[in-house]
Structures are given as C-alpha cells and as structure tokens.
C-alpha cells in the first residue's frame, strides 16, 4: 500500500487543484484569546547571502517571561520570513548554509533498546530546507554529534562520539571527546561515506571542515609507547570519499589529558595549541606549551615549544588569520576567596612566535569564547562579578566592554561588531551589538506570534465552564503576579479576570455557579493561606478565609465547588482540621474543627484530599517521623464517617504524599499510587494489591483511577523514580473487581516514550474512553467496561507535529526560573462531548496548550461497503505522510487489491529501509447493501527481484482488515506473522488523498465524471510479474489541468541491491495529458518508519512518459536523472509495456 511522504504530499498539494478530504473526529477548539506575542533575541547568525540569513536564539514570551529556543529565517534587510522551534537549536547550527539556502544541525534521537527496553540516545543530523520544512533526519550509530560542518564544496560532515565514562589514567579509554567515526552525508541525508576511527593507540578528538575544498581535517592524538601520560599531536585530512589525503605527526610530546585547541582557516591554514608533556607540569598550570602550524596541504610551518613567564592555562584560541591567532590565558586562583584570578590575551604569529601579553582588566575567569575580528582585533567573554564581553584591537588594547552578558555563544557580525545576549531570568532578554568607538546598539526588537503558554492550572465544570490560573512576570521583571480567569466555554471570550499581586501553588474548582480556589499565595516574603469562592457571573467574592501561613510544614487546603450551588472547604494544619460547608449565597452553613491525630495521638499533617459530586471528603494524613497515618472519611457537613490507620506499606513502596484517593461506589474508599488498597464504608481494609513491573529499581504507579459500578479501572505505568536507567513508560489499562480486588482484564497500551502519556474517562453505557499520545498522533479507544473489548479505535492528528509531552525538557522555562509544572493529558466528559487538554508542538510556533474535543464519543461509527469503486484511490494517515495505500476494486473478480508503500520498522534515511507489500482479498457477493462493511485481506511480500526484470512470487506474511467509515475515512488494521516484522500489529486511521468516484452508502456527494484518458487501476508488465504500478486520475475544474498520481513498487537494480529483500518503490505525478500521453516526475522517498510519523525526504530522481495504447494497454517510458540522488538508478533509460489487471472493465 502506498503511504506518501510528507514532502511528496506537499508537492502534490502545491501543484494540484484538489483537496484531500479528511474528517478527523478529534477537532481542535479555536482559542478565542489573542495569540500571545514573544520577542526574538538572536544569538548566532548563519553566513549572509543575497537572499538573507538564518538566526538562532531565544524567544521570550512578553506575557510570562518564559523562554524557548528558536531559529528564524530573515531576508537581506532583516525582515523575518518564518520560524522554527526545537530544543536542538540551543546548540546552534552549521554556520555555512547549504546550496539551496537551508541548514543542518546536530540533535538527539532516543530509541528503545529491544532487549533491555531502555532508552538510548543517538546522534541525529537534521536538515532544514530554505522554506523551513525539515527535509530529513539521519540517525547515526553514536551517541553524540560532536560536530556538524559543511565544507567549501557544500558536503555535510558529522563527527560522532560515544558516551563512555572517561578514565584519564589510561589513554586507550575513550571519553566523550573522542570521535569514533566521521560520516559524510549526501544532500538527501543518505550516508555517502563512513570512516571508523578505531586505529590502535590513536584518538581523534576534533574535526573541522576544509574551508577551501571538499574534505575535513582531524586532530589526532598518538599514544607514546611506554608513557600513557604523553601523546603526540597529529593531523589528518580526509577526502570526500573518506580516504586519507595526508597526515602529519608532531615531534614533541604533549600531555595526554589535554585536548589540543585546533583551528583552521582558508587564509592561515592549521594551528593547534596544547600543553607540553613535562614532569611536574599540569595542563591547568603550565609554562611550556606546544604550538603547531601547517598549511592546508599538510606542509609544516612550525612545531615548537612556546614558553610563558608564569604558569598559565590556555583557556581559548581564536580563529587564525594571515598574521597568526590570539591566545587567551588565565592564571591565579579565584576559588580560595582571594579573587586573584587573571586573564590576558597574547598573539601567536604565523611563524609560531609568541608576542606580548595584554592583561584584561576586571576579569577573574575566561568564559572562554573568542571571535577574531576582520581587522585583527579580538572579542572574548570573561567573568568577574558578571559575564562581560571585551574587545581588543590588533595591538591588544582594550577598545570596548559590555557587562551583563548571558554566558554562552556570541557571534561576530559582518561589520566586526559583536552580537551578544543580555538579561536575567526575571528580566527581558535583549540582543546588543557592541563595537569599537561607537555606542552599543540594541538589535531591533522583533516580535512574533507564538502558542498559548502552558496553562499553570485549569478546572472545567460539567457544563463546559473553564477557570484558569496563570502566573507571569511583572512588567518590571522583578516579581511574579497571577491571574484567575473564567470563561463560559473553551471557545468563549474571558468573562472576567482577577489579578493577584502574588502567586502560589493553588487548587481550583468550578461548578455551574461558582469558582473556588485554595492555596498558599506568596507576596515577596509574606505567605498567606487563602480559601475563597467567587460568583461565576461576575467574579465577585462569595466567601473568603485568609490567614497567615504557618512558617513550618503542616498546612493543607482544599476546596470543591458543587453543582447544587454549594461548596466544601478544608484546611489542615499540623494536628488540626477545619471544615466548612458554604451556601450558594456565601453563607457558612456549617463549620467543624477537630484534632488530626494518629493511633498514638501523634499530630498528623494532611497529604491528600479528594471530594465527590455530593461534597463528601476523603483525606489521608500521616506522621513523617513514624511513617504511619490515617485515612479519614467525612460527609459534606464535616461529620466523620470512618477513620482507619495505615502504616508501613505505602512508605515501603513509595511516598504516601504521592498516593491519591477515590470514592468506591458503596461509600468506601480507594487509595492508589504505588499500590492500590480498598476500604469498606466502615473503614475496614478489604484488600490491597501491588502492581509490579518485574524490573529491578522500577516502581509501577497507578496514574488515573475511576470506578464504574462494581469495577475499578486504572492506568498503570512504570516509574523511573528509583531507576538509574531511562525507561520508556510501559502503560496498561487494568480492570478489577471492586469487592474482591481480582483482576478482570488488562489491556497493554505499549511502551510509550517518556514524553507521551495516557488519559481515561468514563462514558455512558459502561464504556471507558482511553486517549494516548504516540509522538506524532493520538490513539483513541473505547472499551467495554465489563470485558475490556475494544468497541472503537482510531488514530488522529492533534494540534501540532508532536502530541503530548510529559517532560520539562519539552517545555519553555517559566517565570520561577525553572521548568514549569509537569504537564499531563487531561481527558473528561463535558456537556455531552469528550474534552482533551494536552501539550502539542508546532514547528513554526513551538510547544503550547491545545484543547481538542470529540463530539461523537460513545457512538458506533457508520460504515460503507468495501466492495465498490468508491474505495479505490490513494489513502494515507495525515500524521504519517510519506507512506500509504493505493487501492483498486476489481469488480469482475470481486477483488480488492492494494499496494502498501512503507518502510522497515526501524526505518532509516536510506533506500535500504524501503518496504512494500501487496494486499488482496476476495469479497463475497452481498445479499444486501449493508454487508461487506469490512474487507479482510492477505498481506503479501514479494522479494528478491530485479528492477524491471524477471518474475517473482508473493508469499503471505500477514493479514489486514479495512473498515470504511465513509468514502473519505477508513480504519486499517494489520497483523504480521511472527517471522515478519516480529509479528507487529497495529491500527491506523486513513484519509483519502486523491478524490474518488461516488460511494454507495457513504457521504461522497456527486459522482465523479469519467475521463476519456483515465488510466485508473493496477498495471504490470507480464514479463516482470511481481512488480507494477497503480494509477489514480485527479480531476480538475479545467480538464486541461487533470493530473495523475501513481505508485511504482519494484526492486533494486541487479547491480546494486542495498538489502536482502531488494525492494524499492517510487511515486509519480504529473499532468494527465489530453492526447493520450503525459509526462510525470518520478520521486523517491526515504526517511520514514513503518506507520511511525512523517518524512519530508522526497527527491526527484527522474521523469516518465505515459502513452496510452488501448483501454488496457499502456507504455511507460522512463529516464532517471544523472544525479547522486538517483543512486544506482542513475541514467537508466528504458520503457515497459503494461497491462491493466482486470482488463478494460467498464
């Protein structure tokens, strides 16, 4: 089946007049608020061309001060054109741009180890097109991208290092600075050359691209026989094909523990500075240093010792020019409080001669980034009371200084000024241009619309009313304020807003008549405990209790607004409990106080409390010192129903403060978290269960729990709290008998990456809604509570390229100088619909909060018949562009045939990861129009053939089922046999990519007219049976604009198979032509994985001409390009005469 790549999909949509119909049931609720605005502060610029430049930097929200990493594309006049957001940009990008104006940068890809089920990080290189789209991501076998550079010929080079614990005592033990391999990538991300650097007794520690040709230079440390503390510095130049052009080795010994400061320039050649190996001398305190200079051709200019008057540390070196390069040296000791640290700069000439040093005033430490000015001067970062950038001229005289710089990279502008970023975490950041003999100039403030910030806290009423608590930096940047807002629905404007001159960790509750909040609110050094309820209509105060917070632990507050117009409030202090029942008019209907004591009369503090719709309360309180506590049940008037003690077990398996409470249907209680315990209405413990993962050091946590009649349902995942390894979250939904605790059923949801999460909610008719985020999409299921049977399942896009995030690394930094509150997916039934709030990522706008809704939750989707022409055409998953199905209904044979163009499960940015299958099934002749809603098909694999030559036989490798909900939406489930893709199974919701003919029993609208030159269906060459093409005609309002989309499933060339299966596939698109002939472009798509996210890496590799010879006869003439992208198909020029499967038909 064909699944189109995102890149190819974009090409199709840009040249075709039709729109792909997609009726995804999860819809995004439009945010009624004005789009937030943020300020972009550049920190690093790419090379400047006539068409503009790229700039990486910081985006700071003007509302709350939170920051994120971003890259912007600017025209030559500095006007912004587009934005990209990615945490990988924080490390910058290769400054040299690609020929088409795009850029590359190094990032990280986490994958799950198949045996240990742990996450492992790999170096991933990302290529961004000039239009801002990510074209490809290539994952390399190594944990860190130590360097990503582009040489003068435009070739992409990557230095990859491994994550190995360093051992300085043994030279042969690599550390993170050791480059294990150098990789050159093709323009489409394929690996062009891979050079393993595993020569015995050598360590490659740095790489620089050749600034004058195609290739790279490597800095190599050669071990000295018999002396593990000494090495000889060497250099090696690699050609574009990975072969060694030349190599050179120093005659002097350097310290093995030192990494040479290695610089290359087109005008000055190669320089390296390292600590000389000498008894009694350390790299941090040495008089003697080694200096090496070579030409780009490897001709040595000097290899000598340079000596300083005092022991120093060479903290940094600049890029070289024709006169040499600058060294930044530091000495003294700042750590002992004497503040006698010193920094100086000194020139090393092109002949290797050390010049006079120039001390930098008010500098204790060198930060130590350096930038060589074009006039021979220098910019460097130093630190004393604050980080400062200092500029010196070619003679070493200080000419400029700017204090308050944020530590990190700065950049050199074309006019020799330095571009730096200043500002504190609580103050606005800004970019400043600092120059010699001219005033400092702020970079023009640039604002851009961004996503709505993450909601700090939110509560939703049963009728859809939404209360929200947000925190933001004050305008002066010196304090934090908060706001409480209410709106009648997600799509409604704000009804009222109340500002607080303080902030805190609050709780919110909202009913049909009031909004209530509780929590400790901080105002500078003062903390008040606040309980209050406000009218929903206007935000006026109904009831309020404010008192100074206790200076020590022991306070706890909770408030719940009830739909009958009342509210219950709870305040706990160490050893004491207060309870209020508040009427609809703010009157206190009851007030209760009682001691909060344990079994031995020890004072307790409340850890957790929960209320139900009637206002009853469950709370747990415990004694930190004795690891014991009580579970207390109160009615809405504060009267005690039961009190029962617990001890030991919760502390054994986890912190009791993390355990949560739920009401059982018989008036009892459930405590859950690391274990689950059931209590009767009398307080008697009925049973206790401990879910175990079986992995040492890893806890299982119950995340969400709800009760439906006699059944307890919960989601479970592994916790990394006590694990030293990074584990994916292995989620499950489990149902238990409430009376006995016996398990009724269990549904594994798969191992989700730590970023993704799961939410559950009850539905009418004893159904359970389960929504999980899976990277680029949502997966939704409806389960029968009694049996766990899946009644409905679908996958859908969310409001972004990534759905859900459960790690602070995905989030901007908030106003409290740290990661904002850990996010969770919230799922609940509201006003007859299902509502989900989750965090989503948009490449052009970053992470933000999205609200989605499902209007038909609990309903069985309609179906249409599969045995009809209306299902023929191209289908794909919108969240996984780059692969998909092409279907053809062959009426005479009552057969549904399809090609499935996809990738290997582990994918990879290489043609060896291409996979295709054929689908085929005979549908019985229906007795009525309602049958044949599902099509059961065999999955077949054909392997081992050659491009356009020979006959191959298909073998069955699995089964598939297609259920069409409409003419434009289908559910595709598949199950591979155990020996194919390790028995992988799954389900994906497909949308129609290309318009089709009228659909029986669906909602397709008017029938599509027939086209005289249409070439629909499956075609093959009888001389090479086992491979073929499938065509779909795309109609336009103007018949002259009619076009064709096709899939071509074939094999590698005989001369260059790239994997044992030898499978290959292409897609074709172009005008249909009115004279029976049309010319199409051939595309090859790589970079995807089997039903796992999108790929944009579609490249043109040739052209094809279609000539119609008859209703079932077609000639395909093809000519592949003379390009590296075409690979082994390069310059192939031939034709094939094809026959239509099923004949002429109608």
PEDAPE-V878872 format. One record per backbone hydrogen bond with DSSP energy under -0.5 kcal/mol. NH is the residue of the N-H (numbers start at 1). CO is the residue of the C=O. If there is no record, write none. Layout:
BEGIN
{{NH | CO} {NH | CO}}
END
This chain:
BEGIN
{{2 | 899} {2 | 900} {3 | 884} {3 | 901} {4 | 2} {4 | 883} {5 | 882} {6 | 881} {6 | 1095} {7 | 1095} {9 | 5} {10 | 6} {11 | 7} {12 | 8} {13 | 9} {14 | 10} {15 | 11} {15 | 12} {16 | 12} {24 | 22} {27 | 25} {27 | 853} {29 | 851} {30 | 28} {32 | 30} {32 | 490} {38 | 448} {39 | 60} {40 | 446} {41 | 58} {42 | 40} {43 | 56} {44 | 56} {46 | 54} {47 | 95} {49 | 52} {52 | 49} {53 | 74} {55 | 72} {56 | 44} {57 | 70} {58 | 41} {59 | 68} {60 | 39} {60 | 58} {61 | 59} {61 | 66} {62 | 37} {65 | 61} {67 | 813} {68 | 59} {70 | 57} {71 | 84} {72 | 55} {73 | 82} {74 | 53} {75 | 79} {78 | 75} {81 | 73} {82 | 73} {84 | 71} {85 | 843} {86 | 69} {89 | 86} {90 | 87} {91 | 88} {92 | 89} {94 | 104} {98 | 102} {101 | 98} {103 | 128} {105 | 126} {107 | 124} {109 | 122} {111 | 120} {113 | 118} {117 | 113} {119 | 726} {120 | 111} {122 | 109} {123 | 142} {124 | 107} {125 | 138} {126 | 105} {127 | 136} {128 | 103} {128 | 126} {129 | 133} {132 | 129} {135 | 127} {135 | 133} {136 | 127} {138 | 125} {139 | 137} {140 | 123} {142 | 140} {143 | 161} {144 | 161} {146 | 144} {146 | 159} {147 | 159} {149 | 157} {151 | 155} {152 | 210} {152 | 213} {153 | 213} {154 | 151} {156 | 185} {157 | 149} {158 | 183} {159 | 147} {160 | 158} {160 | 181} {161 | 144} {162 | 178} {164 | 162} {170 | 167} {173 | 170} {174 | 172} {178 | 175} {179 | 204} {180 | 160} {180 | 178} {181 | 160} {182 | 195} {183 | 158} {184 | 193} {185 | 156} {186 | 190} {189 | 186} {192 | 184} {192 | 190} {193 | 184} {195 | 182} {196 | 194} {197 | 180} {198 | 196} {202 | 199} {203 | 221} {205 | 203} {205 | 219} {206 | 219} {208 | 217} {210 | 215} {215 | 213} {216 | 238} {217 | 208} {218 | 236} {219 | 206} {220 | 218} {220 | 234} {221 | 203} {222 | 220} {222 | 232} {223 | 201} {223 | 221} {224 | 227} {224 | 230} {225 | 223} {227 | 224} {230 | 227} {231 | 254} {232 | 222} {234 | 220} {235 | 248} {236 | 218} {237 | 246} {238 | 216} {238 | 236} {239 | 243} {242 | 239} {245 | 237} {246 | 237} {248 | 235} {250 | 233} {254 | 231} {255 | 275} {256 | 229} {258 | 255} {260 | 258} {261 | 273} {262 | 260} {263 | 271} {265 | 269} {269 | 265} {270 | 294} {271 | 263} {272 | 292} {273 | 261} {274 | 290} {276 | 288} {277 | 253} {278 | 276} {281 | 278} {282 | 285} {285 | 282} {286 | 312} {289 | 287} {289 | 306} {290 | 274} {291 | 304} {292 | 272} {293 | 302} {294 | 270} {295 | 299} {298 | 295} {300 | 298} {301 | 293} {302 | 293} {304 | 291} {306 | 289} {308 | 287} {312 | 286} {313 | 330} {315 | 313} {315 | 328} {316 | 328} {318 | 326} {321 | 324} {324 | 321} {325 | 348} {327 | 346} {328 | 316} {329 | 327} {329 | 344} {330 | 313} {331 | 342} {337 | 334} {340 | 333} {342 | 331} {344 | 329} {345 | 358} {346 | 327} {347 | 356} {348 | 325} {349 | 347} {349 | 353} {350 | 323} {352 | 349} {355 | 347} {358 | 345} {360 | 343} {361 | 359} {363 | 360} {364 | 383} {365 | 383} {367 | 365} {367 | 381} {371 | 379} {373 | 377} {376 | 373} {378 | 392} {379 | 371} {380 | 390} {381 | 369} {382 | 388} {383 | 365} {384 | 386} {388 | 382} {389 | 402} {390 | 380} {391 | 400} {392 | 378} {393 | 397} {396 | 393} {399 | 391} {400 | 391} {402 | 389} {404 | 387} {405 | 387} {406 | 421} {411 | 419} {413 | 411} {413 | 417} {416 | 413} {418 | 434} {419 | 411} {420 | 418} {420 | 432} {422 | 430} {423 | 404} {427 | 424} {430 | 422} {432 | 420} {433 | 441} {434 | 418} {434 | 432} {437 | 399} {438 | 435} {441 | 433} {443 | 431} {446 | 40} {447 | 445} {448 | 38} {450 | 36} {451 | 845} {456 | 469} {457 | 469} {459 | 467} {461 | 465} {464 | 461} {466 | 487} {467 | 459} {468 | 485} {469 | 457} {470 | 483} {472 | 481} {474 | 479} {477 | 474} {481 | 472} {482 | 500} {483 | 470} {484 | 498} {485 | 468} {485 | 483} {486 | 496} {487 | 466} {488 | 493} {492 | 489} {495 | 486} {496 | 486} {498 | 484} {500 | 482} {503 | 522} {505 | 520} {506 | 504} {507 | 518} {509 | 516} {511 | 514} {515 | 534} {516 | 509} {517 | 532} {518 | 507} {519 | 530} {520 | 505} {521 | 519} {521 | 528} {522 | 503} {523 | 526} {526 | 523} {528 | 521} {529 | 547} {530 | 519} {530 | 528} {531 | 545} {532 | 517} {533 | 543} {534 | 515} {535 | 540} {536 | 513} {539 | 535} {542 | 533} {543 | 533} {545 | 531} {547 | 529} {549 | 527} {556 | 572} {558 | 570} {560 | 568} {562 | 566} {565 | 562} {567 | 582} {568 | 560} {569 | 580} {570 | 558} {571 | 578} {572 | 556} {573 | 576} {575 | 604} {576 | 573} {577 | 594} {578 | 571} {579 | 592} {580 | 569} {581 | 590} {582 | 567} {583 | 587} {586 | 583} {589 | 581} {589 | 587} {590 | 581} {592 | 579} {594 | 577} {596 | 575} {597 | 595} {598 | 602} {601 | 598} {604 | 596} {605 | 622} {607 | 620} {608 | 620} {610 | 618} {612 | 616} {615 | 612} {617 | 634} {618 | 610} {619 | 632} {620 | 608} {621 | 630} {622 | 605} {623 | 628} {624 | 622} {627 | 623} {628 | 623} {629 | 646} {630 | 621} {631 | 644} {632 | 619} {633 | 642} {634 | 617} {635 | 639} {638 | 635} {641 | 633} {642 | 633} {644 | 631} {646 | 629} {648 | 627} {649 | 647} {652 | 648} {653 | 649} {654 | 650} {658 | 655} {659 | 656} {660 | 672} {662 | 670} {664 | 668} {667 | 664} {669 | 679} {670 | 662} {671 | 677} {672 | 660} {673 | 675} {676 | 689} {677 | 671} {678 | 687} {679 | 669} {680 | 684} {683 | 680} {686 | 678} {686 | 684} {687 | 678} {689 | 676} {691 | 689} {696 | 694} {698 | 695} {699 | 719} {701 | 717} {702 | 673} {703 | 701} {703 | 715} {706 | 713} {708 | 711} {711 | 708} {712 | 736} {713 | 706} {714 | 734} {715 | 704} {716 | 732} {717 | 701} {719 | 699} {723 | 720} {727 | 725} {728 | 117} {729 | 752} {730 | 728} {731 | 729} {731 | 750} {732 | 716} {733 | 747} {734 | 714} {735 | 745} {736 | 712} {737 | 742} {738 | 710} {741 | 737} {744 | 735} {745 | 735} {747 | 733} {748 | 746} {749 | 731} {750 | 731} {752 | 729} {752 | 750} {756 | 753} {759 | 771} {761 | 769} {763 | 767} {767 | 763} {768 | 783} {769 | 761} {770 | 781} {771 | 759} {772 | 779} {773 | 757} {774 | 777} {776 | 774} {778 | 796} {779 | 772} {780 | 794} {781 | 770} {782 | 792} {783 | 768} {784 | 789} {785 | 766} {785 | 783} {788 | 784} {791 | 782} {791 | 789} {792 | 782} {794 | 780} {796 | 778} {798 | 800} {800 | 798} {801 | 841} {802 | 841} {803 | 775} {804 | 802} {804 | 839} {810 | 807} {811 | 808} {813 | 67} {814 | 818} {817 | 814} {820 | 812} {826 | 837} {827 | 825} {828 | 835} {830 | 828} {830 | 833} {831 | 462} {833 | 830} {834 | 854} {835 | 828} {835 | 833} {836 | 852} {837 | 826} {838 | 850} {840 | 848} {841 | 802} {842 | 846} {845 | 842} {846 | 842} {848 | 840} {849 | 452} {850 | 838} {852 | 836} {853 | 27} {854 | 834} {855 | 25} {855 | 853} {857 | 854} {859 | 856} {861 | 859} {864 | 964} {865 | 1000} {866 | 932} {868 | 866} {871 | 868} {872 | 869} {873 | 887} {875 | 885} {876 | 991} {878 | 876} {880 | 877} {881 | 878} {882 | 4} {882 | 5} {883 | 4} {883 | 880} {884 | 3} {884 | 901} {885 | 875} {886 | 899} {887 | 873} {888 | 897} {890 | 888} {890 | 895} {891 | 889} {894 | 890} {894 | 891} {895 | 890} {896 | 921} {897 | 888} {897 | 895} {898 | 919} {899 | 886} {900 | 1} {900 | 917} {901 | 1} {901 | 884} {902 | 900} {902 | 915} {904 | 913} {907 | 904} {910 | 908} {913 | 910} {914 | 911} {915 | 902} {917 | 900} {918 | 940} {919 | 898} {920 | 938} {921 | 896} {923 | 894} {923 | 921} {926 | 924} {931 | 928} {935 | 962} {936 | 934} {937 | 935} {937 | 960} {938 | 920} {939 | 958} {940 | 918} {940 | 938} {941 | 955} {943 | 953} {944 | 1061} {946 | 949} {947 | 1052} {949 | 946} {950 | 1023} {952 | 1025} {955 | 941} {957 | 939} {958 | 939} {959 | 975} {960 | 937} {961 | 973} {962 | 935} {963 | 971} {964 | 864} {964 | 933} {965 | 963} {965 | 969} {966 | 969} {970 | 990} {971 | 963} {972 | 970} {972 | 988} {973 | 961} {973 | 971} {974 | 986} {975 | 959} {976 | 984} {977 | 957} {980 | 977} {983 | 977} {983 | 980} {984 | 980} {984 | 981} {986 | 974} {988 | 972} {990 | 970} {990 | 988} {991 | 876} {992 | 21} {992 | 968} {993 | 874} {994 | 874} {1002 | 999} {1014 | 1011} {1017 | 1031} {1019 | 1029} {1020 | 1139} {1022 | 1020} {1024 | 1021} {1025 | 1022} {1027 | 1024} {1028 | 1049} {1029 | 1019} {1030 | 1047} {1031 | 1017} {1032 | 1045} {1034 | 1043} {1035 | 1033} {1039 | 1037} {1041 | 1038} {1042 | 1039} {1043 | 1034} {1044 | 1070} {1045 | 1032} {1046 | 1068} {1047 | 1030} {1048 | 1066} {1049 | 1028} {1049 | 1047} {1050 | 1048} {1050 | 1064} {1052 | 1062} {1056 | 1053} {1062 | 1059} {1064 | 1050} {1066 | 1048} {1067 | 1083} {1068 | 1046} {1069 | 1081} {1070 | 1044} {1071 | 1079} {1072 | 1042} {1073 | 1042} {1075 | 1077} {1078 | 1106} {1080 | 1104} {1081 | 1069} {1082 | 1102} {1083 | 1067} {1084 | 1099} {1086 | 1097} {1087 | 908} {1090 | 904} {1092 | 1089} {1092 | 1093} {1095 | 881} {1098 | 1096} {1099 | 1084} {1101 | 1082} {1102 | 1082} {1103 | 1119} {1104 | 1080} {1105 | 1117} {1106 | 1078} {1107 | 1115} {1108 | 1076} {1109 | 1107} {1109 | 1113} {1110 | 1113} {1113 | 1110} {1114 | 1138} {1115 | 1107} {1116 | 1114} {1116 | 1136} {1117 | 1105} {1117 | 1115} {1118 | 1134} {1119 | 1103} {1120 | 1132} {1121 | 1101} {1123 | 1121} {1127 | 1124} {1129 | 1126} {1130 | 1127} {1131 | 1121} {1132 | 1129} {1134 | 1118} {1136 | 1116} {1138 | 1114} {1138 | 1136} {1139 | 1020} {1140 | 1112} {1141 | 1018} {1143 | 1140} {1145 | 1142}}
END
